[in-house]
Amino acid sequence: MDTPLYTRPDGPAVDTAGSRRDRVYALLREEVLSGRITPHTRLGEVRLAERFGVSRTPVREALARLYSDGLVERRENGFHISVPNLAELRDLYELRVTLELRGIARALEDPDIRHDPEILKAQRERWEGIAADPPAPDASFVLLDEDFHADLSRASGNRALTDSLVSVNRRIRRVRMYDFLTEDRIASTITEHLAIVGHLLDGEIDAAHRAMHEHVGASMEVVLERARRALTRMALHPDAF
């Protein structure tokens, strides 16, 4: 039986099964997204349970949630980090580009649609801060990038569009995280984000659409080459993180 995660200072131990499940899920998810678990590592329930100091049940539930998130896949010998192949990446990247551009295109087609200025201002302020003190190249930068794109989509006012974009980004995250390992890539991402949000705040929807198109991949070949490089890095440096 698992030991409760906390005890009330004025009473008996609290049943924290729900908290325990959420904690294990959060910890394991962070391990996956940080890159500290490589695609070659089997996610064994016993080993993970010992590591987190819990029984196998919350680990099993955490793996099921990660499987639902698209972050792990089930193979013959158990769960492993999910890594799409190049054919799957092509389809997913194409869908991502379509969703990203659609969030801006709908404002081009309907003059009554305006991006939420408060969301845009918050993102511009955030990325101005990042530009002032750029982080070192790191795979976790992908989470900042995803947040920016999700917020821009959210600002366009179509919740279903945003939900679809978030789902796609989760599925390609494991590959995209290898795209942020150089200073020039970090710098160009920051510059391009600020340009896109600046155009939107200034009401320059056409310019924002063009800038977004260039940012996410002006052509499918650009997108696929980026994916190929990421897959190569994963193969050459499986323990890089």
NUFIVO-793173 format. One line per field, with one value per residue (C-alpha): residue in one letter; x, y, z; residue number from 1. Coordinates in steps of 0.2 Angstrom, whole numbers, plus 5000, padded with zeros to 4 digits. Each point is the difference from the previous one (the first is absolute). Layout:
# NUFIVO-793173
code <- A; ...;
xx <- X; ...;
yy <- Y; ...;
zz <- Z; ...;
pos <- NUM; ...;
END
This chain:
# NUFIVO-793173
code <- M; D; T; P; L; Y; T; R; P; D; G; P; A; V; D; T; A; G; S; R; R; D; R; V; Y; A; L; L; R; E; E; V; L; S; G; R; I; T; P; H; T; R; L; G; E; V; R; L; A; E; R; F; G; V; S; R; T; P; V; R; E; A; L; A; R; L; Y; S; D; G; L; V; E; R; R; E; N; G; F; H; I; S; V; P; N; L; A; E; L; R; D; L; Y; E; L; R; V; T; L; E; L; R; G; I; A; R; A; L; E; D; P; D; I; R; H; D; P; E; I; L; K; A; Q; R; E; R; W; E; G; I; A; A; D; P; P; A; P; D; A; S; F; V; L; L; D; E; D; F; H; A; D; L; S; R; A; S; G; N; R; A; L; T; D; S; L; V; S; V; N; R; R; I; R; R; V; R; M; Y; D; F; L; T; E; D; R; I; A; S; T; I; T; E; H; L; A; I; V; G; H; L; L; D; G; E; I; D; A; A; H; R; A; M; H; E; H; V; G; A; S; M; E; V; V; L; E; R; A; R; R; A; L; T; R; M; A; L; H; P; D; A; F;
xx <- 5000; 5006; 5005; 4989; 5009; 4996; 4992; 4989; 5009; 4985; 4993; 5003; 5007; 4990; 4995; 5010; 4997; 4995; 5014; 5012; 4994; 5001; 5018; 5006; 4993; 5007; 5017; 5001; 4993; 5014; 5013; 4993; 4999; 5017; 5008; 5008; 4992; 5006; 4989; 5010; 4996; 4986; 4988; 4998; 4987; 5010; 5016; 4989; 4990; 5016; 5007; 4985; 4997; 4982; 4991; 4999; 4982; 5003; 5014; 4989; 4987; 5013; 5006; 4982; 4998; 5016; 4995; 4984; 5010; 5010; 5016; 5003; 4996; 4998; 5012; 5002; 5011; 4990; 4999; 5013; 5001; 4989; 5010; 4991; 5008; 5004; 4984; 4989; 5010; 4996; 4981; 5001; 5011; 4989; 4985; 5009; 5004; 4982; 4993; 5013; 4996; 4981; 5000; 5006; 4991; 4983; 5003; 5005; 4983; 4989; 5003; 4990; 5013; 5013; 5014; 4999; 5012; 5002; 5007; 5011; 5007; 5004; 5009; 5010; 5005; 5005; 5011; 5007; 5007; 5006; 5009; 5008; 5007; 5000; 5001; 5014; 4995; 4990; 4987; 4988; 4998; 4988; 4987; 5002; 4998; 4984; 4993; 5002; 4992; 4985; 4997; 5000; 4988; 4989; 5001; 4991; 4985; 4997; 5002; 4999; 5014; 5011; 4996; 5005; 5016; 5005; 4996; 5011; 5014; 5000; 5002; 5015; 5008; 5013; 5007; 4998; 5010; 5016; 4997; 5005; 5018; 5009; 5001; 4995; 4984; 4995; 5004; 4991; 4984; 5000; 5002; 4986; 4988; 5002; 4997; 4984; 4992; 5005; 4991; 4985; 5000; 5002; 4985; 5012; 4991; 5008; 5017; 4997; 4994; 5015; 5012; 4991; 5001; 5019; 5002; 4992; 5007; 4997; 5000; 4998; 5018; 5006; 4990; 5005; 5018; 4999; 4991; 5014; 5013; 4991; 4998; 5019; 5004; 4989; 5009; 5018; 4997; 4987; 5007; 5003; 4988;
yy <- 5000; 5017; 5012; 5016; 5015; 5011; 5000; 5013; 5009; 4999; 4982; 4983; 4997; 5006; 4988; 5007; 4987; 5014; 5011; 4985; 4996; 5018; 5002; 4984; 5005; 5018; 4993; 4987; 5013; 5012; 4986; 4996; 5018; 5005; 4987; 4991; 4984; 4994; 4991; 4985; 4998; 4989; 5008; 4985; 5002; 4991; 5011; 5016; 4996; 4997; 5017; 5010; 4990; 4994; 4984; 4995; 5006; 5019; 4996; 4990; 5014; 5013; 4989; 4999; 5018; 5003; 4988; 5010; 5016; 4992; 5001; 4982; 4984; 4982; 4988; 4981; 5002; 5014; 5019; 5011; 5019; 5003; 5005; 5002; 4994; 5012; 4996; 5003; 5016; 5007; 4998; 5007; 5015; 5003; 5001; 5011; 5013; 4999; 5003; 5014; 5010; 4997; 5010; 5015; 4997; 5000; 5018; 5004; 4993; 5008; 5018; 4997; 4988; 5008; 4992; 5003; 5014; 4995; 4983; 5008; 5013; 4987; 4989; 5015; 5006; 4982; 4998; 5018; 4993; 4985; 5010; 5011; 4984; 4986; 4982; 4988; 4988; 4986; 4987; 5007; 5016; 4991; 5003; 5019; 4999; 4989; 5012; 5014; 4992; 4993; 5018; 5008; 4987; 5003; 5018; 4997; 4994; 4982; 4988; 4985; 5006; 5003; 4983; 4992; 5009; 4996; 4981; 5000; 5009; 4987; 4987; 5008; 5007; 4986; 5004; 5019; 5001; 4996; 5015; 5012; 4995; 5014; 5019; 5005; 4990; 5007; 5018; 4998; 4993; 5015; 5012; 4992; 4998; 5019; 5004; 4990; 5007; 5017; 4999; 4994; 5013; 5013; 4993; 4994; 4984; 4996; 5003; 4989; 4986; 5001; 5001; 4985; 4990; 5004; 4995; 4983; 4995; 5010; 4983; 4982; 4996; 5013; 4992; 4982; 5005; 5007; 4984; 4989; 5010; 4997; 4981; 4999; 5009; 4988; 4986; 5007; 5007; 4989; 5005; 5018; 5006;
zz <- 5000; 4996; 5014; 5000; 4992; 5015; 5017; 5008; 5014; 5011; 4996; 4991; 4983; 4986; 4986; 4985; 4987; 4987; 5005; 4998; 4983; 4994; 5008; 4991; 4984; 5001; 5005; 4986; 4987; 5005; 4998; 4982; 4994; 5007; 4990; 5015; 4994; 4983; 4987; 5003; 5019; 5005; 5012; 5012; 5014; 5013; 4998; 4999; 5015; 5010; 4993; 5005; 5016; 4996; 4995; 4982; 4999; 4999; 4988; 4989; 5000; 4996; 4985; 4994; 5000; 4991; 4987; 4998; 4999; 4985; 5010; 5002; 4989; 5005; 4992; 5002; 5016; 5008; 4999; 4991; 4995; 4985; 4984; 4984; 4984; 4986; 4990; 5016; 5003; 4983; 5003; 5017; 4995; 4985; 5012; 5012; 4986; 4995; 5018; 5003; 4984; 5002; 5017; 4990; 4984; 5008; 5005; 4982; 4994; 5013; 5005; 5016; 5006; 5011; 5010; 5018; 5004; 5018; 4995; 4987; 5011; 5014; 4987; 4993; 5017; 5004; 4985; 5002; 5016; 4993; 4986; 5013; 5009; 4988; 5007; 4996; 4986; 5009; 4994; 5013; 4990; 4989; 5014; 4999; 4982; 5001; 5013; 4988; 4986; 5010; 5007; 4983; 4994; 5016; 4996; 4984; 5009; 4993; 5015; 4989; 4989; 5015; 5008; 4983; 5000; 5017; 4997; 4984; 5009; 5014; 4987; 4991; 5016; 5002; 4983; 5001; 5016; 4991; 4989; 5014; 5003; 4992; 5004; 4983; 5000; 5017; 4994; 4984; 5009; 5012; 4986; 4990; 5014; 5004; 4982; 4998; 5016; 4996; 4983; 5008; 5013; 4986; 4991; 4986; 4997; 4982; 5007; 5015; 4989; 4989; 5015; 5008; 4983; 5000; 5018; 5000; 4983; 4984; 4991; 5005; 4995; 5013; 5013; 4995; 5000; 5017; 5006; 4992; 5009; 5016; 4997; 4996; 5016; 5010; 4992; 5003; 5017; 5009; 5017; 4996; 5014;
pos <- 1; 2; 3; 4; 5; 6; 7; 8; 9; 10; 11; 12; 13; 14; 15; 16; 17; 18; 19; 20; 21; 22; 23; 24; 25; 26; 27; 28; 29; 30; 31; 32; 33; 34; 35; 36; 37; 38; 39; 40; 41; 42; 43; 44; 45; 46; 47; 48; 49; 50; 51; 52; 53; 54; 55; 56; 57; 58; 59; 60; 61; 62; 63; 64; 65; 66; 67; 68; 69; 70; 71; 72; 73; 74; 75; 76; 77; 78; 79; 80; 81; 82; 83; 84; 85; 86; 87; 88; 89; 90; 91; 92; 93; 94; 95; 96; 97; 98; 99; 100; 101; 102; 103; 104; 105; 106; 107; 108; 109; 110; 111; 112; 113; 114; 115; 116; 117; 118; 119; 120; 121; 122; 123; 124; 125; 126; 127; 128; 129; 130; 131; 132; 133; 134; 135; 136; 137; 138; 139; 140; 141; 142; 143; 144; 145; 146; 147; 148; 149; 150; 151; 152; 153; 154; 155; 156; 157; 158; 159; 160; 161; 162; 163; 164; 165; 166; 167; 168; 169; 170; 171; 172; 173; 174; 175; 176; 177; 178; 179; 180; 181; 182; 183; 184; 185; 186; 187; 188; 189; 190; 191; 192; 193; 194; 195; 196; 197; 198; 199; 200; 201; 202; 203; 204; 205; 206; 207; 208; 209; 210; 211; 212; 213; 214; 215; 216; 217; 218; 219; 220; 221; 222; 223; 224; 225; 226; 227; 228; 229; 230; 231; 232; 233; 234; 235; 236; 237; 238; 239; 240; 241;
END
